[in-house]
Amino acid sequence: MSWNPFSRLTGPKKTAVSRAAEREFEKEVKKLEELDEITKRMYKDGKRLVESNTAQTKAERRLTQELLGTVLFQSEQDLRWQMEEWDHALAKLDMHNQDVNAVVQKAMIEPVKKLNSIFPNVQAAVKRREQSLQELQKCQSKVSKYQERDRTGPNIVKLDAGRKALVQAQNEFSSQNAALSEDMPKLYESRLQYFQPSLEALIKAQVQYTTEAFKVYGELSNTLNGQQDCSNQEFSSQIQQTLADIKALSITVD
């Protein structure tokens, strides 16, 4: 079994802990390993979302700015006015898009980054427990070895020292094992309460942006339609003609 990032130390066969208890412990470690991978992906996805939102806004504004700089839009006042209105609408959407990115940063990226910082500590604690378990087994082996030897003075002294070391190792392992066995399930179960506010804020921000985008484009449509003082059908035909004119443009980028 691969334990990444919670890599386990190799060692002798475990005898100080039952197989069932060790399997249960490893199951909890595996669940946290998966949670660690998920939070890393969420962090990367959040960064990509902000970058994509920013790139989209820049691409839209670049389109209107480049078109406004062409000869056609400079000579045709009505067409230029329509493009300027579109550019103003995009400027409004840019502000709303920045609000979304701010929410993504504060409600998703930063909390996930904070959660990610916990897992190296868990990994270190798991390794310390493994080392304590191996030390416990080492002490058990020494005690068993001296118990089997003749009860000479030196062997009795070594046996007593081994028993003291065994008690100390047992206490150390029991303390670490009890703490991890209690804290790891709690950490895993808290993931829902931790992520719920972040996802809720993200969804609300996206809904808000979509609502504002609908409003901005609705106002833009009404403004352009009203300025031309024509029917919806006539306005639609003008839009189609404008799009055809745009497609016919030859724009050279240096």
matplotlib code that plots the C-alpha trace (Angstrom):
import matplotlib.pyplot as plt

x = [0.0, 1.3, 1.2, 1.7, 2.1, 1.7, 4.6, 5.1, 8.4, 9.3, 9.9, 9.4, 6.0, 3.7, 2.9, 2.1, -1.1, -3.8, -4.2, -7.8, -6.7, -3.8, -6.1, -8.6, -5.8, -4.4, -8.0, -8.1, -4.7, -5.8, -8.9, -6.8, -4.4, -7.3, -8.6, -5.2, -5.2, -8.7, -7.8, -4.7, -6.8, -9.3, -6.6, -5.3, -8.8, -9.5, -6.3, -7.2, -10.8, -9.5, -7.0, -9.7, -12.1, -9.5, -8.4, -12.0, -12.6, -9.4, -10.3, -13.7, -12.3, -9.6, -12.2, -14.1, -11.0, -9.5, -12.7, -13.1, -9.7, -10.6, -11.4, -15.0, -15.9, -14.2, -16.1, -19.6, -20.9, -23.9, -21.7, -19.1, -21.8, -23.0, -19.5, -18.8, -22.0, -20.9, -17.5, -19.1, -21.2, -18.1, -16.5, -19.4, -19.1, -15.3, -16.1, -18.5, -16.0, -13.4, -15.9, -16.3, -12.5, -12.2, -14.8, -13.0, -9.7, -11.1, -13.7, -12.0, -8.3, -7.2, -9.2, -8.1, -4.5, -4.8, -6.3, -3.4, -0.9, -2.3, -1.5, 2.3, 1.7, -0.5, 2.1, 4.8, 2.6, 1.9, 5.6, 6.3, 3.7, 5.3, 8.7, 7.2, 5.6, 8.9, 10.6, 8.0, 8.4, 12.2, 11.8, 9.4, 12.0, 14.7, 12.5, 11.6, 15.2, 16.4, 13.5, 14.6, 18.2, 19.6, 18.8, 22.3, 23.0, 23.9, 20.8, 18.5, 19.9, 19.4, 15.9, 14.9, 16.3, 14.4, 11.2, 11.5, 12.3, 9.3, 6.9, 8.2, 7.9, 4.4, 3.3, 4.8, 3.1, -0.2, -0.3, 0.5, -1.8, -4.7, -4.3, -4.2, -7.0, -9.2, -8.1, -7.8, -11.5, -12.5, -10.4, -11.9, -15.5, -15.0, -14.4, -18.1, -18.5, -15.2, -16.0, -19.7, -19.3, -16.6, -18.8, -21.9, -20.1, -18.7, -22.1, -23.7, -20.9, -21.5, -25.2, -24.8, -22.4, -24.9, -27.7, -25.7, -24.6, -28.2, -29.1, -26.2, -26.8, -30.5, -29.9, -27.5, -30.0, -32.7, -30.4, -29.3, -32.8, -34.3, -31.6, -32.4, -36.2, -37.0, -38.8, -37.3, -37.2, -35.5, -33.1, -32.2, -31.6, -29.3, -27.4, -27.0, -25.7, -23.3, -22.0, -21.6, -19.6, -17.4, -16.7, -15.8, -13.2, -9.5, -7.7, -3.9, -2.0, 1.6]
y = [0.0, 3.5, 6.0, 9.4, 11.8, 9.7, 7.4, 4.7, 3.5, -0.1, -2.3, -5.7, -7.3, -5.5, -7.4, -4.5, -3.6, -5.9, -6.3, -5.0, -1.9, -1.2, -1.7, 0.8, 3.3, 2.9, 3.4, 6.8, 7.8, 6.8, 9.0, 12.0, 11.3, 11.5, 14.7, 16.2, 15.4, 16.9, 20.1, 20.5, 20.1, 22.6, 25.1, 24.7, 24.9, 28.1, 29.7, 28.6, 30.0, 33.5, 33.4, 32.3, 35.0, 37.6, 36.4, 36.3, 39.9, 41.1, 39.3, 40.9, 44.4, 43.9, 43.1, 46.3, 48.4, 47.1, 47.5, 51.1, 51.8, 50.7, 53.0, 51.7, 52.5, 55.9, 57.0, 55.5, 57.5, 55.2, 52.1, 53.7, 54.7, 51.1, 49.8, 52.4, 51.3, 47.7, 48.6, 50.5, 47.4, 45.3, 47.8, 47.3, 43.5, 43.8, 45.3, 42.4, 39.9, 41.4, 40.9, 37.2, 36.8, 38.5, 36.0, 33.0, 34.3, 34.8, 32.1, 29.3, 29.7, 31.1, 28.6, 25.7, 26.8, 27.0, 23.5, 22.2, 23.4, 21.0, 17.8, 18.0, 18.0, 15.0, 13.2, 14.0, 12.7, 9.5, 8.9, 9.6, 7.1, 4.5, 5.2, 4.8, 1.5, 0.2, 1.3, -0.5, -3.7, -3.4, -3.1, -6.1, -8.2, -7.3, -8.1, -11.5, -12.2, -11.6, -13.5, -16.6, -16.3, -17.6, -15.5, -14.3, -10.9, -9.1, -10.6, -9.6, -6.0, -5.9, -7.4, -4.7, -2.0, -3.5, -3.6, 0.1, 1.0, -1.1, 0.8, 4.1, 3.0, 1.7, 5.0, 7.0, 4.9, 4.8, 8.6, 9.2, 6.4, 7.6, 11.3, 10.4, 7.8, 10.5, 13.6, 12.1, 11.1, 14.5, 16.2, 14.2, 14.7, 18.4, 18.8, 19.4, 22.2, 23.6, 23.6, 24.4, 28.2, 28.4, 26.6, 28.5, 31.9, 30.8, 29.8, 33.0, 35.0, 33.3, 33.7, 37.4, 37.8, 36.0, 38.2, 41.4, 40.2, 39.6, 43.0, 44.8, 43.1, 43.7, 47.4, 47.5, 45.9, 48.4, 51.3, 50.3, 49.4, 52.6, 54.8, 53.3, 53.8, 50.6, 47.4, 44.3, 42.7, 45.7, 45.9, 42.2, 42.8, 45.7, 43.5, 40.8, 43.4, 44.8, 41.3, 40.7, 44.0, 42.9, 39.6, 41.4, 43.5, 42.9, 43.6, 43.4, 43.0, 44.1]
z = [0.0, -0.9, 1.9, 0.3, 1.9, 5.1, 4.3, 6.9, 8.2, 7.4, 10.5, 12.1, 12.2, 14.7, 17.9, 20.3, 18.6, 17.3, 13.6, 13.7, 15.6, 13.2, 10.1, 11.6, 12.3, 8.7, 7.4, 9.1, 7.8, 4.3, 4.6, 5.6, 2.7, 0.3, 1.9, 1.6, -2.2, -2.6, -0.8, -3.0, -6.1, -4.8, -4.2, -7.7, -9.2, -7.2, -8.6, -12.1, -11.7, -10.8, -13.6, -16.1, -14.9, -15.3, -18.8, -20.0, -18.9, -20.6, -23.8, -24.0, -23.3, -25.8, -28.4, -28.0, -27.6, -30.8, -32.7, -31.6, -33.0, -36.5, -39.4, -39.7, -36.1, -36.2, -39.3, -38.5, -35.5, -34.8, -34.9, -32.7, -30.2, -30.0, -29.5, -26.8, -25.0, -25.2, -23.8, -20.9, -20.2, -20.1, -17.7, -15.3, -15.6, -15.0, -11.6, -10.8, -12.0, -9.6, -6.8, -7.7, -7.7, -4.3, -2.9, -4.5, -2.9, 0.6, 0.8, -1.1, -1.9, 1.5, 3.7, 1.6, 1.8, 5.6, 5.8, 3.6, 6.2, 8.8, 6.9, 7.2, 11.0, 10.8, 8.7, 11.2, 14.1, 12.2, 11.7, 15.4, 16.4, 14.0, 15.6, 19.1, 18.1, 16.8, 19.9, 22.0, 20.0, 20.5, 24.2, 24.3, 22.4, 24.9, 27.9, 26.4, 25.6, 29.2, 30.7, 28.8, 30.1, 33.3, 36.3, 37.0, 38.5, 35.3, 33.5, 36.3, 36.2, 32.4, 32.8, 35.3, 33.0, 30.1, 32.0, 32.9, 29.3, 28.2, 30.5, 29.3, 25.6, 26.3, 27.9, 25.0, 22.3, 24.1, 24.5, 20.8, 19.6, 21.7, 20.6, 16.9, 17.1, 18.6, 16.6, 13.0, 12.8, 14.2, 11.6, 8.8, 10.0, 10.3, 6.6, 5.8, 8.3, 7.1, 3.4, 3.5, 4.1, 1.4, -1.2, -0.2, -0.6, -4.0, -5.3, -4.0, -5.7, -9.0, -8.8, -8.1, -11.0, -13.4, -12.1, -12.7, -16.1, -17.1, -15.8, -17.6, -20.9, -20.6, -20.0, -22.9, -25.2, -24.1, -24.6, -28.1, -29.1, -27.7, -29.3, -32.7, -32.2, -34.2, -33.7, -32.2, -35.6, -37.1, -34.3, -34.6, -38.3, -37.5, -35.1, -37.7, -40.2, -37.6, -36.9, -40.6, -40.9, -38.1, -39.7, -42.9, -41.1, -41.8, -38.5, -38.6, -35.3, -35.3]

ax = plt.figure().add_subplot(projection="3d")
ax.plot(x, y, z, "-o")
ax.set_aspect("equal")
plt.show()
